[in-house]
Amino acid sequence: YVWHEKAWGLTELLDYIPNKIQSWKPQPEEVIGLGRNCTVFDQARVYAYAEWRRLKFEDQDRLLTAVYEYSMNINLSFRVPMQDKEVLCIARSISRWTARHMDAAGMREWHREQNRKSVIIRKAKADSKAEEIRAYKAEYPMATVREMAAFFDCAIGSVSKYLKGGL
């Protein structure tokens, strides 16, 4: 079908967009108050864990320096940055905690715990998906495994396994 003889220009398309939508522009969210502290803390702590591993769980002073520099870079991205002393206190807190709690054995335990949580979450998602597929099959008994795999955007083998009752 040909609805329009010539190609549309952007100015022509603008005629059909309501004014309310045309004038909307996303506003960047400003991080202020406690939000800046939390933002610096959340980003810098993850960096500190990796840096501490890289330093082979030694030299807390180098860790503090690295975390402080990283935190300052985050702080400088705010429209209204925090004072250097605030950033130093956050970096000191992170580096102290990391040095105390993240030794080689502690990192193995932390990874084990993260893996355990991940397995629980993935199992719950798989159980949910299996229930959805079984309910769909009950409602549409003539649906093929291939059709169901396309509908649920998953592998054919997964649909077969879920229908057989396996997880």
Secondary structure, 3 states (H helix, E strand, C coil): CCCCCCCCCHHHHHCCCCHHHHCCCCCCCCCCCHHHHHHHHHHHHHHHHHHHHHCCCCCHHHHHHHHHHHHHHHHHCCCCCCCHHHHHHHHHHHHHHHHHHCCHHHHHHHHHHHHHHHHHHHHHHHHHHHHHHHHHHHHCCCCCHHHHHHHHCCCHHHHHHHHHCCC
